[in-house]
Amino acid sequence: MSDYTGSVELRKVVPDDLEILYRIQTDPKANDLAKVYAREQSDFYAHWTKILESPEVIMRAIAYDGQTVGNINSFPIEGKTYVGYWIERAFWGKGIATRAVQMLLKIDTTRPMYAIVATKNIGSCLVLEKNGFVKIGESDSPGTDRFAPCREAHYRLSSIEKPS
């Protein structure tokens, strides 16, 4: 059970968020769990400029009690819509990611929606499952310049209703 007691809101990303989000994505323990490599600062800002300008990406800052603690987005890959999120490690276990996904699913009602998560990232798997995503398979990822090699879990949300 989470100790969620604070308020969670999703809001448009503002320029002041970028420095915070850059710092959050450099956490080595979080990167190891998610099996991603942190972006260098110039690459980070170039990537964020691109996604914030894209009409196909829904990107929101996650605020907890008014403080920016992460981001969440939905984005297309090869004709499918995916969800992704990143929460500052100091705020894990408070139900923030679960609530943020619930909120994003009301903003982006595309179904089915998909997610891919490192299987060892159990917390993120639970966030998806609490929001009605169903594990549809696993695969080995050989890794890229952005992602470390790992075993990945593939999830799909077919409707906005949670399974019973």
N, C-alpha and C positions, 0 to 999 in steps of 0.2 A: 504494500500500500504506500502511496506517495504521501509526502507531508505537504501537499499543495494547499497553500492558504493565501497566496498573493494573487494579484490580478495579472492576467495575461492579455496582451493586445497585439494585434498585427497592424502594422502601419506601413505606409510607403517609406522606402529607404531614402534618407536625406544625407547630404554630403557629410555631416558630422558622424554618421554611423560608420562610414567606411574605415576610418582609423580603428574603431572598436572592432569591427568585423575582421579587419586584417589581423589584429592582434589575436583574436579568438582562434583564427584558423592556423596559427603557428604553434598551438599547444602540441608538443610531441606525443604525449600520452593519448590525447584524443585522436590524433592522426594515426597512431599505431592501431588503435581500436577500430577506426573506420577504414583502415588500409588505404589512406590517401597521403600524398606528399603535399606539404604546405607550399603555397605559391610564393615566389619572390615578390617583393613589394611592387615592382613595375608590372610584373605579369598579373598580380592580383588586381591592380587598378585598371589595367587594360581589359581584363576579363569582366570586371564589374561594369565598366563603361559600356561594353558590348551588350551584356545581359539587361542592363537597365534601359537601354535604347530599343531592345527587341520587343515588338508587339506580341510575340508568341510566348514570352516568359512572364509569368506572374511572380514577382519577387516582393517579399515583405520582410521588414525587420520585425523581430520578436522582442517585445518589451515586457519585462516582469516588474511590476510595481513601478513602472515608468522608466526603468533602466534597460537599455539595449543589451540583450543577452544572447542574441543569435539571429538567424535568418531562416526563412522557409521559402520554397518556390515550387512551382510546377512548370514543366518545360517539355517540349516535344523532342523525341528521338525516333527517327524512322517511322513516323506516323502514329506513334503512341505517346501518351502524356504520362510523365513521371513526376513524382514528388521527391523533394530532397530537403533536408533541414540540418542545421548545425546549431548546437547550444553550447555556450561556454561551460566548461567542465564544473566550475564552482556551483552551477545551477542544476546539475543533473539530479534526478531522483525527486524532483518537486512537482512532477506532472506537467511541466511547461511544454515539452515536446508533444505530449499526447494532446493537450489542449490546443496547441498551435496547429497540429494536423487537423483536428476537428474543425477549427475555424477556417483553415484553407479550403477544406472540402466543401464548405458553404460558399466560398468565393469562386472556386473552380469546380463546377459540377460535371466536368467531363468524366464519363465512365465508358469503358473501364479506365482505371488509372493504375499505374504500375510503380513499383519501387524495387531497387536492388540494394541489398545490404550485405556487408561481410557477415558470415554466419557467426563469427565470434562476437559480434556487436549485439549481444543479447538484449540490451536495453532498447536499442533501435528496433529490433525485431518485435519486441513487446509493444512498443508505441504503435507500430503498424497494425498488429493484431488487435489491439484495443480499439482501433478505429475501423475494424471490419475488413482489413486486408487479409487475404488468404495466401498462404505459401503455396506456390504452384510448381516449385522445383528448386534445384540447386545446380550450380555449375562451377567449374574451376576457371578462374580468371588468370591469365598468364601475366597480367600487369602491363602497365603503360608508363609513359613519363609522368602521369598524374596519379595513377593508382598502383598500389603494391599488389603483387600476386597474392591471391587468397581464394578461399571457397566462398561463393556468393549465394545468398538466398534470393529467390525471385518471388515477388508478391504482386497480387492483383486485387483491386477493389472493383467489384462488378456493379455494386449499387451503394447507395448511401446508408443502407440499413445494415446494422451489425448482425452477424450470424448468431443464432440462439445457442 
